[in-house]
Amino acid sequence: MNRDDFTGDNAYIRVTWDAAAGCWRFTPMQACATLMVGDWQALGLDAPFVPSVPRPAPQAFSQRDPRWANIRLGSSAYTMGGAGCAVTAAAMVASVVQPGITPLWLMEWLNVNFGFTGGGLIYWGKVAEAVPGLTFVGYHLWRSVPADLARLTLALHAGPQVIQVDFHPDTGALDSHFVTALRLLDGGEDVEIIDPWTGETGALLSLYSAPGWTLARAVYALAEFEYA
Ligand SMILES: [Ca+2]
């Protein structure tokens, strides 16, 4: 259930989301007094009060970490350090629901479960197979059209996501690079990311954009995941 589906009122009761407490508040329209726990249990309204499980922040990883930098992606000639941005970004997403995960563990799982193409490209759905608690929603490609920022916003509402950017925005062709998107910045004009190249957090447009680019121009694709 989304908050927007529920927040509102009718003639009898007003429902609001208390972000600080992480739960719903039910207020009778007449008495204007907040119902107590016993009241909403008696009314069968206790289900929406269950606070969402707080998730840990994603762990930050660098694909060039010496613990895994030299391992090859599947049967390809590519190494994690040189071309493992996608699996590293996916491991950061997975760490939200599987805190002990590392890019090394995920890559080794993918290596024995046919998780990469012969050219070393990741099968995104395999990531969700490897990580209980993750569901792969789909791969949204915006290479020749502006990114659907409403879609990205909705996905980020669920949790961190993997997005594709241009590693060298000063050259015309796309130099594919995947990063972990955390949340919107500046009223939705930018996105905070963790960059697998460095393992550091930053703003997407300050890292991977050319002059004049908007966020919709800088995001080339979204590998969308849902969280259990
Ligand atoms: Ca480029």
Residues whose N, C-alpha, C, O or C-beta is under 5 A from the ligand:
A	BS01	CA	D166 H168 P169 D170 T171 G172 A173 L174 D175
